């Protein structure tokens, strides 16, 4: 596996990493037939995070060229790219990870209660390392699920370890609000914008376990995979195929910015 580090291609294992003492912002992108969706949006979010942390960042076109070359070199037109800003340099590097061509069709979710990590960074920043979210996912996987739902101390459902949470409630796709405890996901923003352009009902509001159990359908969304049907562990996906018929067409719309 090959990585790109500040202008040079190297073995992935040689790429520098952020540390708990010096966390760094990162972006995870999914490639589809060699195309990186929402590239400009990822760069904007990374630049905004760098500015909040006082880190230098040059989002020059060479990054996109490096990403395309990594896909070619590693033979993964449908792979996952991670674009990271490492504070120690700072250096920017793009690392490729493989992605199955046929990902899990239904994401099994489990509500989790994980204690906050001392000194953890703001939840609305996507930083590496991410011990809190790693613990959420590990707790869910230990229980037999694919991903965990973050349940806040006040009972609010926030997101999952690696994606935003969607509930179809009374015919409206609903996602928790950006109250500082939720990552402003790019897939989330794209789906909301596309739905509003079409005049389709969507909502950003607090949701809880009661909403989770009465929802007509659940969805798990991130920029690597887009929206995927989800189900509580041990449950059965509801009839209707709402994610495929309602959210996937929105995801496939080209972004306007």
N, C-alpha and C positions, 0 to 999 in steps of 0.2 A: 504494500500500500504506500502511496506517495502523498506527500504534503507539500505545500508552498509556503515558504517562510520569508517574508519581506524581500521578495524578488528572486528567490532561489527554490528549486525543487529539491526536496530532501526525503529521506525515509520518514514515514509518519512517526515512528518512535523517536525521532530526533527533534521533533517540533517542540518548542518550549510550551509550558503549561502555566496557567494561572494557579495560584495557591490560596489556601484559606487566609493566609496573612495578607495576600495581595490579589484579591479576586478580580476577574476581568470580564467585561461584557462579551457576549457571543450571540451569534445568530445561527439557526439551523434551517437549512433550505432543502426542499425536495426537488429533484430534477425529474422531468417527464420528457423522455425522448431527447435528452440533452438540453432542454429548456429549463431555466431556473425561474420559477414563478415568483412574482413580487420582489424581484431583486432590488429595485429602487427603494421600496418600502423597508426592506431589511437594512439597507445602508443608512437610511434616515434614522431608523431606530437605534442602530449601533452608534451613529454619530451623536445622537442625543444622549445616550447613556455615557459615552466617552466625555461629553461636555459636563455632565453632572458629576463625574468622577475626577475631572481635571486631567484627563488623559488626552494625548495627541492622537489624532486619527486623520488619515488621508484616504478618502474614499475614491481614489482615482480609477479611471477605466481599466487599469492594469489588473485590478482585482477580478473583474468579470472575465478578462482574458485568461487569467490564471485558473479560475474556476472551470471554464470551458475546457482548458487543457488538462486539468485533473480528471474530469469526466472521461476525456478521450484516453488518457494514459492508463487509467484504471479499468477501462472497459465497463463503466456503469452509467449508461444513459439514464437509468432510473434510480440513481443512487441518492445519498444524502450528503450534503456539504455542510461543514461547520466553519463559520467565519468567526474568528476569535481575535480579541485585542488583549495582548498580554502585557500587563503593567510593567514587568521587569525590563522590557526593552525601551519603549514599548515596540513590539513587532506585531504585525498583522499576519495571520496565517490561515490558510484554508486547508482543511483536512477532510478527506473523503471517507465516508462509511458506506458499506453496502446496504441495500434495502431490498427485501424480497419483492419480486414482481407482483405477487398476489398476497398483500398484507392481510392480517386477520380481518375478516369481513365484519365481525361484531366485536366491539371492545367490551370486555367484562369489567365492570366497575365495582368498587367496594368503598363505602364511606370510611374514612380514617380519622383518628384523632391523634395528632402528633404534637408533642410539646415544642414550642418555639426554640430555635437554637440560639444560644447566647451570642449576642453581637451579630446576628444575621443581617444581611443588607436589606434594603427595602424590597418588598415583594413585587413592586411594579417595575423593577429592574431585572433583566435577564442576565445573571452573572454566574460564572463558573469559578470555583466549585459551588455546588448547590446542595448542601447536606440536608436541609429541611425537606426538599422535594425528593431527594434520594430516599429519605426515611419514609415518606408517604408512599412512594412506589414500592419500597421493600415490604412495608406492612401489608399493602394490598396483595402483592405477589405471594407473601407467606400465607395469606388466606385463600390463595387460588385464583385471584383476579389478575387482570392485565395492568390495571392502573387504579390509583386511589383517588377518591374525591376528598379534597381538603374541607373539613368541617371546622369552622371557626368556633372559638369559645362561646360566642353568642348564638350558636346554632345555625348561622348562615352557611350555605354551601358556596364555595368560592370558585374553585377550578379543580383540575386534576394535576398530577405531578408533571405531565408533559403536554397538557392541552387545556383548552377552554371547554367549559361545560355548557351544554344546551339542553333545555327541557321544552317539549311541546306541550303547552298548557292552554286548554280551551282553544285549540287551533292556532295558537301564536307561538312561534319559536322564541324562547326567552333565555337570556343569559345573564349571569350576575353582573352588577355594575362595576365600573372601574373606580373603586373607592380607596385605592392605594394598597389594597390587599390582593389584587388580581393583576396578573400580567396582561397588558394590553396586546393581546395576540393579534397577529397580522391576518390570519385566516378569519378570526372573529370580526375584525374591522371590515374585511372584504365582504363577508357574508351580510353584515348589517347594511353596508352601503348598497350592495347589489339588490337586496330585498327592498330597501327604501326607494331605489330608482324604479323598481317595478310596481311599487305601491302595495307590496305584500306586508302583512302584519308581522312585526318583530318587536321585541321589548328588551330593555335593560332594566332589571329590577332585582331586589333581593329575593332569594329563594331559600327554602329550608327543606328538611326531611319530609315534611308533609307534602310539599310540592313534588319532591322526588318520587314519592310512592303513588301519586295520582297522575303523574305525567302520562300523556298518550304515547310519547316516544322520547328517547334520549339520544343525544349525539355527542361525540367527542371530536374536537377539531383542533388541528394545528397546521402550520404551514408546510410541514413535511408530507403530510398525507391528505390534507383537506378534511372535510367532515366525514365521519364514519358512524354507522349505527352503533349504539351502545346499549347495554342492558345491565341491570344490577346482577351481581353474582348469584347464580342459581335461578334467575328468571329467564323468561323466553321473550325474544323480540316480539313486539306487538305486530299484528297484521297491519297492512297498509303501506309499508315501504316508504314512510314519510321522508327519511333522509335521502334516499335515492331519487324520489320524485320531487322533493321540494328544496333541499339544501344543495345537492350536487349540481343542479343546473345553475344555481347562483355562484357556486365555486368556479364553474367553468367559464363564467363571464370574464372578459379581460378587464383588468383594473383600469380606471380612468386617470390615475395619477402616477 
